[in-house]
Amino acid sequence: MKPLLSFLAVLCMHMAAAQTTSSTSRLAGYIKVWGFAKYYHPAMGSGKVDADSVFLANIDKVLKAPDTKTFQAVLSGMWQQLGAVPAGKAKYSTAGLFTRNLHTGWIDTDKLLPTDVRLQLRQLRLQGYADTVHRYLPENFHEGDIPAEAAYKNISYPSVPYQLLALARYWNAIEYLYPYAYMLKKPWDKVLAEQLPAFTQPMAPTVFEKHLLQLNAAITDSHGGIVSVKKSSLLYGSYFPPFAFRFAGDTMVVTDYIDTASCMRQDIHIGDRILTVRNKPVAKALQDYDALVSASNNHKKRALFSSMRLLLPFRGFDSLVQTGILRYGKLVQQPLLMQQASPAYLATLTQLYQRETGNGTTTKNDFVLKSISNDIAWLDAANLSILYNSSNDDRPVDSVLQLMLQHKKAIVLDLRCYATQAVFYNKFLPALGRKLQPFVRLLAHAPHYPGAYYEYDIFSGVNQPPLLPAYTGKLILLVNENTHSQSELISMILQASGPTITVGTQTSGADGDIINMPIPGGYTLTFSGRHVSYRDGTPSQQMGVKRDVKVVETTQGIAEGKDEVLEAAMGLLKR
């Protein structure tokens, strides 16, 4: 009897698993069909039919469909709501488009699709989006907002229909609007399959936010970065370290006190090297948070981890954290007392955060131009762009740039910040006597084939001002993980303009403007919106800009407060 009962139990388990798999496959198919229609069907793209309303009207039917036949009837009914697409030839050509992100083979291979819907999907794939206005694409190539995406700020969770709308909206946005989808480490279909079981169950707000972060991290894009959530203390923990730190490889170095008294009581000093946290080596301790933060490369991700917004891996749910500190050549295990955020702690943390972010530019410098010596000028790119963006002076070269040119040996441009690009091709390059040269291939969304990209002429509308005599000194660019987005593009502009030496650590690896995707509940997920590469086809995404001198910051350098990137640049000028 017992063997029979065991067999029946196993059989029931297999049947339940098969039913769950089948249900998940149907739901994934619905999300794909809905997403393709959203971006390709003229009724949705033009706004005649609201995509979200269609999704919400049918999602409950899909969830309750007991079998494939019922599911297919739901899909056919949804398509009738949209209206049939008449047969016809393609009006637009895909010749010359970047198509590495077009993955529509499922239209031909998904056995769950009814015949009538499959034929309509094939027709849309052939003819492309046939209307002139598309409300789910950026209005202009550089726009970050999508006109028709509603925010639903008042939605609260749990709410399974809006959970699934959030997943479907973001998954399809990456499928059709993210130019670097072909670079994803994990297949995007697999991400959908892994996330669906969680999104089909009622999710508490914290659980929903955790899964949003996982989706955001899966695209490995520094434009995704740290997502603002409402329950951060429940996600990351409400206990904080009494100090700030930076990473040097797999070592953390204490760089600032947040609570000086607590650090003194616990014998923590600026410059201390930390090798383990919670009895784990630093690298392993960080793995617990990898799926919560999006970054294009590991160097940038560690910078985000150590930022004042996160302070990971120390921040957590435990008030006492076992820590391994390197002292006098030996690893000393010491329990460190964490603390919850008091008003005084928050005030200091805010000051450090403001210094870290540099009022949005991330620059640490308080100058536009500084003379390192009589013949070497040091310029801050962020402050330079702020100066000119707020100036009504349209002359190609004014007193600041004239002063720069008096330094005959070298100009060191600090791009370890977030700068804006106009001043560099309108004023900086002309001051150096350099023309704006072809420096980039920029690909924008093809309006008739979402998911494909056409090459945009980034030089259109750019007037070349008169040039001064050519500067004969060296031009050195300083870069690091704060060289992000526009600052990376500026680096590429200057590298193509003439002899340039780029010195520093790996840059952010996120270029091409940004898309802001609202998520029901008052959230926003962001990602790179245009594809940027060097003229030879090398993307700046993930790897960052090309560097002539690659600097590896050391624990000793960080502990002593050295600027090892600037030191490396100055070393070049001594040769």
C-alpha positions in Angstrom: 0.0 0.0 0.0 2.8 2.4 1.0 4.6 2.1 -2.4 1.3 2.8 -4.2 0.6 5.9 -2.1 4.2 7.1 -2.7 3.7 6.6 -6.4 0.4 8.5 -6.4 2.0 11.4 -4.4 4.9 11.6 -6.9 2.5 11.5 -9.8 0.4 14.3 -8.3 3.5 16.4 -7.8 4.6 15.9 -11.4 1.1 16.7 -12.7 1.1 19.9 -10.6 4.5 20.9 -11.9 3.4 20.3 -15.5 0.3 22.4 -14.9 2.4 25.2 -13.5 4.9 25.0 -16.4 2.1 25.1 -18.9 0.4 28.0 -17.1 3.7 29.9 -17.1 4.4 29.3 -20.7 0.9 30.6 -21.6 1.4 33.7 -19.5 4.9 34.3 -21.1 3.3 33.9 -24.6 0.6 36.4 -23.7 3.1 39.0 -22.5 5.1 38.5 -25.8 2.1 38.8 -28.0 0.8 41.8 -26.1 4.2 43.5 -26.2 4.7 42.9 -30.0 1.2 44.3 -30.6 2.0 47.3 -28.4 5.0 48.2 -30.5 3.9 47.1 -34.0 0.1 47.2 -34.2 -1.1 50.6 -35.5 -4.1 50.7 -33.2 -2.0 50.6 -30.1 0.9 52.6 -31.4 -1.3 55.5 -32.5 -3.3 55.5 -29.2 -6.6 54.4 -30.7 -6.5 51.5 -28.3 -4.8 51.8 -24.9 -2.2 49.0 -24.5 -2.5 48.8 -20.7 -6.3 48.6 -20.9 -6.0 45.7 -23.3 -3.5 43.9 -21.0 -5.7 44.4 -17.9 -8.9 43.3 -19.7 -7.4 40.0 -20.6 -4.9 39.1 -17.9 -7.4 37.5 -15.6 -8.7 35.3 -18.5 -5.2 34.2 -19.2 -4.5 33.3 -15.6 -7.7 31.3 -15.3 -7.4 29.5 -18.7 -7.6 25.8 -17.8 -6.0 24.6 -21.1 -4.4 25.7 -24.3 -7.7 25.9 -26.3 -9.1 28.4 -23.8 -5.9 30.4 -23.8 -5.9 30.6 -27.6 -9.5 31.8 -27.6 -8.4 34.7 -25.3 -5.6 35.6 -27.7 -7.9 35.6 -30.7 -10.4 37.7 -28.8 -7.8 40.2 -27.9 -6.7 40.5 -31.5 -10.3 41.1 -32.5 -10.3 44.1 -30.1 -7.3 45.5 -31.9 -8.6 44.9 -35.4 -7.2 42.8 -38.2 -4.1 44.0 -40.1 -4.8 43.7 -43.9 -2.3 41.7 -45.9 0.2 43.7 -47.8 3.9 44.1 -48.7 6.5 45.8 -46.5 6.4 49.5 -46.9 9.8 50.1 -45.3 13.1 48.4 -45.6 15.3 47.0 -42.8 18.4 47.3 -45.0 21.1 49.2 -43.2 19.4 48.9 -39.8 21.1 47.5 -36.7 19.0 44.3 -36.1 20.9 42.3 -33.5 18.1 42.9 -31.0 15.3 41.7 -33.1 14.2 38.3 -31.6 10.9 37.4 -33.1 11.5 33.7 -33.9 9.0 32.8 -31.2 6.2 33.9 -33.6 7.1 30.9 -35.8 8.0 28.4 -33.1 5.6 29.0 -30.2 3.1 26.1 -30.4 0.6 27.8 -28.1 -0.2 30.6 -30.6 -3.5 30.2 -32.5 -3.2 30.2 -36.3 -5.1 33.5 -36.8 -2.9 35.4 -34.3 0.3 33.9 -35.7 -0.6 35.0 -39.2 -1.3 38.5 -38.0 2.0 38.7 -36.1 3.9 37.6 -39.2 2.1 40.3 -41.2 3.1 43.0 -38.7 6.6 41.7 -38.7 6.8 41.9 -42.4 5.2 45.4 -42.9 6.5 47.0 -39.7 4.7 49.8 -37.8 2.7 51.5 -40.5 1.5 54.7 -38.8 3.4 58.0 -38.6 3.1 58.6 -34.8 4.2 56.1 -32.2 3.2 56.9 -28.6 5.3 54.1 -27.1 8.6 55.3 -28.7 10.5 58.5 -27.8 9.1 61.5 -29.7 12.7 62.5 -30.7 15.8 60.4 -30.9 17.2 61.9 -27.7 14.0 62.0 -25.6 13.9 60.1 -22.3 10.2 60.0 -21.7 7.6 57.8 -23.5 4.4 59.8 -24.2 1.8 57.1 -23.5 3.3 55.3 -20.5 1.0 56.0 -17.5 2.6 56.0 -14.0 -0.3 54.7 -11.9 1.2 56.3 -8.9 -1.8 55.4 -6.6 -1.6 51.7 -7.2 -0.6 49.8 -4.1 0.5 46.2 -3.7 -0.4 43.4 -3.6 -2.2 43.6 -6.9 -1.5 40.7 -9.2 -2.9 42.4 -12.4 -0.7 45.5 -11.9 2.3 43.3 -10.8 2.0 41.5 -14.2 1.5 44.8 -16.1 4.7 46.1 -14.4 6.6 43.0 -15.5 5.1 43.0 -19.0 5.8 46.7 -19.6 9.4 46.6 -18.5 10.2 43.2 -20.1 8.9 44.5 -23.5 10.6 47.9 -23.1 13.9 46.1 -22.8 13.0 43.9 -25.7 12.1 46.8 -28.1 13.8 49.9 -26.7 17.1 48.8 -25.1 19.8 48.9 -27.7 22.2 46.7 -25.7 19.8 43.8 -25.2 22.1 41.7 -27.4 24.8 42.1 -24.7 22.8 40.7 -21.8 24.6 38.1 -19.8 21.4 36.1 -19.2 18.9 35.6 -22.1 15.9 37.9 -21.6 13.4 35.1 -22.2 15.0 33.3 -19.3 14.6 36.3 -17.0 10.9 36.4 -17.9 10.5 32.7 -17.1 12.3 33.1 -13.8 10.3 36.1 -12.7 6.8 35.0 -13.7 6.1 32.6 -10.8 6.7 35.4 -8.3 4.7 38.1 -10.2 1.7 35.8 -10.4 1.4 35.6 -6.6 0.2 38.5 -4.4 3.4 40.5 -3.5 3.9 42.7 -0.4 5.4 46.1 -1.4 8.8 45.0 -0.2 8.7 41.8 -2.2 7.5 43.7 -5.3 10.4 46.2 -4.9 12.9 43.4 -4.6 11.8 41.9 -7.8 11.9 45.3 -9.6 15.5 45.6 -8.5 16.2 42.2 -9.8 14.8 43.1 -13.2 16.8 46.3 -13.2 20.0 44.5 -12.3 19.5 41.9 -15.0 20.2 44.4 -17.8 23.7 45.3 -16.4 23.4 48.9 -17.3 24.9 51.8 -15.2 22.0 54.0 -16.4 19.8 51.6 -14.3 22.0 52.2 -11.2 20.4 52.4 -7.8 16.6 52.4 -8.0 14.7 54.7 -5.6 12.3 52.5 -3.7 9.9 53.2 -0.8 10.9 50.4 1.5 14.7 50.7 1.4 15.2 49.9 5.1 13.3 46.6 4.6 15.3 45.8 1.5 18.8 46.8 2.5 18.4 47.0 6.3 18.2 49.8 8.8 21.6 49.4 10.5 24.5 51.4 9.1 28.2 51.5 9.6 29.7 54.5 11.4 32.1 55.1 8.6 32.3 55.5 4.8 34.6 53.5 2.6 35.9 52.8 -0.9 36.9 49.6 -2.7 40.4 48.8 -3.9 40.1 45.4 -5.5 38.6 43.0 -2.9 39.6 45.3 0.0 37.5 48.1 1.6 39.4 51.1 2.9 37.8 53.4 5.5 37.8 57.0 4.0 35.5 59.1 6.3 33.9 59.0 9.7 30.1 59.3 9.7 29.9 58.9 13.5 33.4 59.9 14.8 32.7 59.0 18.4 31.5 55.5 17.5 34.6 54.9 15.3 36.9 56.1 18.1 35.3 53.8 20.7 35.7 50.9 18.3 39.3 51.7 17.3 38.3 52.3 13.6 40.6 54.7 11.8 40.7 56.3 8.4 42.9 54.1 6.2 41.9 50.9 7.9 41.8 47.9 5.4 38.8 45.6 5.8 39.1 42.1 4.2 36.0 40.3 5.6 32.4 41.1 6.5 30.1 38.7 8.4 32.9 36.1 8.2 32.9 36.3 4.4 35.7 37.7 2.1 34.6 41.1 0.7 34.0 39.7 -2.8 31.7 37.0 -1.5 29.9 39.3 0.8 29.0 41.5 -2.1 27.5 38.6 -4.1 24.5 38.8 -1.8 23.6 42.2 -3.3 24.6 41.7 -7.0 21.0 41.2 -8.0 19.8 44.5 -6.5 22.0 47.0 -8.3 22.4 47.6 -12.0 25.9 48.5 -13.4 27.6 48.0 -16.7 30.8 46.6 -15.1 32.1 45.4 -11.8 34.2 48.5 -11.2 31.1 50.8 -11.4 29.0 48.4 -9.3 31.4 48.5 -6.4 31.4 52.3 -6.6 27.6 52.2 -6.3 27.8 49.7 -3.4 30.0 52.0 -1.4 28.0 55.1 -2.1 26.2 56.9 0.7 22.9 55.6 -0.6 23.8 51.9 0.1 27.0 51.5 2.1 27.0 47.8 1.2 27.9 45.1 2.3 28.0 46.6 5.8 24.4 48.0 5.9 22.0 45.3 7.0 19.6 44.0 9.6 22.1 43.1 12.3 23.4 45.6 14.9 26.7 43.7 15.3 28.8 42.7 12.3 31.8 40.5 12.5 34.6 42.2 10.6 38.1 41.3 9.6 40.5 44.2 9.7 44.1 44.2 8.5 46.3 45.6 11.3 50.1 45.4 11.4 50.1 42.7 8.7 47.6 40.5 10.5 43.9 39.9 10.0 42.1 40.8 13.2 38.5 39.7 13.7 36.5 42.4 15.4 32.7 42.7 16.0 31.6 46.2 14.9 28.6 47.9 16.3 26.3 49.2 13.6 23.7 51.9 14.3 20.3 53.0 13.2 20.0 56.4 11.6 19.9 59.1 14.3 19.4 62.8 13.3 23.1 63.5 13.8 24.1 60.5 11.7 21.7 61.4 8.9 23.0 65.0 8.9 26.6 63.8 8.4 25.6 61.2 5.9 23.8 63.9 3.9 26.9 66.1 3.9 29.0 63.2 2.6 26.4 62.4 0.0 26.3 66.0 -1.2 30.1 65.9 -1.5 29.9 62.6 -3.2 27.3 63.7 -5.8 28.8 67.2 -6.3 25.2 68.6 -6.7 24.5 66.1 -9.4 27.8 66.4 -11.3 29.8 64.0 -9.0 32.8 66.3 -9.3 35.0 66.6 -6.2 36.7 69.8 -7.4 35.7 73.3 -6.4 37.4 75.1 -9.4 37.0 75.6 -13.1 40.7 76.0 -13.8 43.7 75.5 -11.5 47.4 76.0 -12.4 49.3 72.9 -11.4 52.4 74.8 -12.6 53.1 77.7 -14.9 52.8 75.4 -17.9 50.2 72.8 -16.8 46.5 73.6 -16.5 44.0 71.4 -14.6 40.4 72.0 -15.7 37.2 70.5 -14.2 34.9 69.4 -17.0 31.7 69.6 -14.9 32.4 73.1 -13.6 33.5 74.2 -17.0 30.2 73.1 -18.6 28.2 74.7 -15.8 30.0 78.0 -16.3 29.2 78.1 -20.0 25.8 76.6 -19.8 24.8 79.5 -17.5 26.6 82.1 -19.6 25.2 84.4 -22.3 28.7 84.9 -23.7 28.7 83.3 -27.1 32.3 84.2 -28.1 34.2 81.0 -29.1 37.0 81.7 -26.6 36.8 83.9 -23.5 39.2 84.7 -20.7 38.9 81.3 -19.0 40.0 79.4 -22.1 42.6 82.1 -22.9 44.1 81.5 -19.5 44.0 77.7 -20.2 46.0 78.3 -23.4 48.8 80.1 -21.5 49.8 76.8 -20.0 52.0 75.6 -22.8 53.1 72.1 -21.7 49.8 70.4 -21.0 46.1 70.7 -20.3 44.7 68.1 -17.9 40.9 67.8 -18.3 39.3 66.1 -15.4 36.3 64.1 -16.7 35.8 62.2 -13.4 32.4 63.8 -13.2 29.1 64.3 -15.1 29.7 67.1 -17.6 27.6 68.3 -20.6 29.0 68.2 -24.1 28.1 71.4 -25.9 30.9 73.5 -24.5 33.5 71.0 -25.7 32.7 71.1 -29.4 31.5 74.8 -29.3 34.3 76.3 -27.4 36.9 73.9 -26.0 37.9 72.3 -29.3 38.0 75.6 -31.2 40.3 77.0 -28.4 42.7 74.1 -29.1 42.5 74.7 -32.8 40.9 71.4 -33.4 37.9 70.5 -35.6 35.1 68.3 -34.5 35.9 65.0 -36.2 33.7 61.9 -36.7 34.0 60.2 -33.4 31.0 57.9 -32.9 28.3 55.8 -34.4 25.0 56.7 -32.7 22.0 54.4 -33.3 18.5 55.6 -32.6 15.2 53.7 -32.6 13.9 52.8 -36.0 10.3 54.1 -35.9 8.8 51.5 -38.2 10.7 48.5 -36.8 10.9 48.8 -32.9 13.8 46.8 -31.7 15.9 47.8 -34.7 18.1 51.0 -34.9 19.2 53.4 -37.6 22.4 55.5 -37.6 21.6 59.0 -36.6 23.8 61.8 -37.9 25.0 63.3 -34.7 26.8 66.1 -36.6 23.6 67.5 -38.1 22.9 71.1 -36.9 26.4 71.4 -35.3 28.2 74.5 -36.6 32.0 74.6 -36.4 33.1 77.9 -34.9 36.4 79.6 -36.1 39.5 77.9 -34.8 42.4 79.4 -32.9 46.0 78.3 -33.8 46.6 74.7 -32.9 47.6 74.1 -29.2 51.0 72.3 -29.2 51.0 71.0 -25.7 49.6 67.7 -24.5 45.9 67.1 -23.8 45.4 64.6 -21.0 41.9 63.3 -20.0 41.4 61.9 -16.5 38.6 59.3 -16.2 37.1 56.9 -13.6 33.8 55.3 -12.7 32.2 58.8 -12.4 32.9 59.4 -16.1 29.4 58.5 -17.0 27.1 58.9 -20.1 27.8 62.4 -21.5 31.2 62.5 -19.9 32.0 59.3 -21.8 30.8 60.8 -25.0 32.9 63.9 -24.3 35.9 61.6 -23.9 35.2 60.1 -27.3 34.8 63.5 -28.9 38.2 64.7 -27.6 40.0 61.4 -28.4 38.9 61.7 -32.0 39.9 65.4 -32.3 43.7 64.8 -32.2 46.5 63.6 -30.0 45.0 62.8 -26.6 46.1 60.7 -23.7 43.4 59.1 -21.6 44.4 58.1 -18.1 42.4 56.5 -15.3 40.3 53.6 -14.1 37.4 51.9 -16.0 34.5 54.3 -16.7 30.8 53.7 -16.1 30.2 52.0 -19.4 26.7 53.6 -20.0 26.2 55.8 -23.0 23.4 56.9 -25.3 21.0 59.1 -23.4 18.4 57.5 -21.1 14.9 56.1 -21.2 12.6 56.7 -18.2 10.1 53.9 -17.9 7.3 54.4 -15.3 6.3 51.4 -13.3 2.8 51.1 -11.7 3.0 52.2 -8.1 5.1 55.3 -8.6 8.4 53.8 -9.5 10.7 54.5 -12.5 13.2 52.2 -14.0 15.8 53.7 -16.4 18.1 52.3 -19.0 20.3 53.4 -21.9 18.2 54.6 -24.8 20.6 54.9 -27.8 23.4 52.7 -29.0 26.8 54.4 -28.9 30.1 52.9 -30.3 33.4 54.1 -31.5 33.7 54.5 -35.3 35.4 51.1 -35.5 32.2 49.5 -33.9 33.6 49.1 -30.4 30.7 49.8 -28.0 31.5 52.1 -25.0 28.7 50.2 -23.1 30.1 47.9 -20.4 33.8 48.4 -21.1 33.7 52.2 -20.9 35.9 54.5 -23.0 39.3 53.5 -24.3 42.2 54.3 -22.0 45.9 54.8 -22.9 47.0 54.4 -19.3 45.0 52.1 -17.1 45.3 53.0 -13.4 44.6 50.5 -10.6 44.0 52.3 -7.4 45.8 50.8 -4.4 44.7 50.4 -0.7 47.7 52.5 0.3 46.9 55.3 -2.1 43.3 55.4 -0.9 44.3 55.2 2.7 46.7 58.1 2.3 44.2 60.2 0.3 46.2 60.2 -2.8 44.9 61.0 -6.3 46.5 58.1 -8.1 44.9 59.0 -11.4 46.2 62.5 -11.4 49.6 61.2 -10.2 49.7 58.8 -13.2 49.0 61.7 -15.5 51.7 63.9 -14.0 54.1 61.0 -14.3 53.7 61.1 -18.0 54.6 64.8 -18.1 57.9 64.1 -16.3 59.2 61.8 -19.1 
